[in-house]
Amino acid sequence: MSAKTILYVEDNELNRKMVRHLLRATSYRLIEAPDGEIGVTMAREQQPDLILMDVQLPKVSGIEATRQLRAEPSTADTPIIAITSFALSGDEQRAKEAGASAYLAKPYSPFVLLDLIRKLAPEG
C-alpha cells in the first residue's frame, strides 16, 4: 500500500518545518502550499488523502479555500483540518460551516495533531 499524502497549506515556514519534522517518523508523504490559491490548485492536482488548512492565509483564506474544495466532486470528501493561530470566537464555527472535518487552535500539541491526522487518514 502506498503512503498517504497530506497537503499542508500554511504561509509560515516555521509551522511547516514543525509538521515536516512531526511526520518524518511516519509513513505519510507531505506536500506543502504557501497560500490558499496554490493550496486549492495542489489539492485538485494531487488529490491528497488529508489537508491541513491554515485559516489565516494570503491570497485566498483557509475558509474560502475549504469552501472551494468542498464544492468540487474530486475533493468534496477529503478530510480537512482547519488550523488557526487566533482562537477568535467564531473561527471554529466558520471553519465547520465551510466544511472543515476538524479544527485545531494554535498553539497545539504536535501529538494532538498527529492523533487527529491518524484518526481522519489512518496510516497504511
Secondary structure by P-SEA (a helix, b strand, c coil): ccbbbbbbbcccaaaaaaaaaaaccccbbbbbbccaaaaaaaaaaccccccccccccccccaaaaaaaaaacccccccbbbbbbcccccaaaaaaaaacccccccccccaaaaaaaaaaacccc
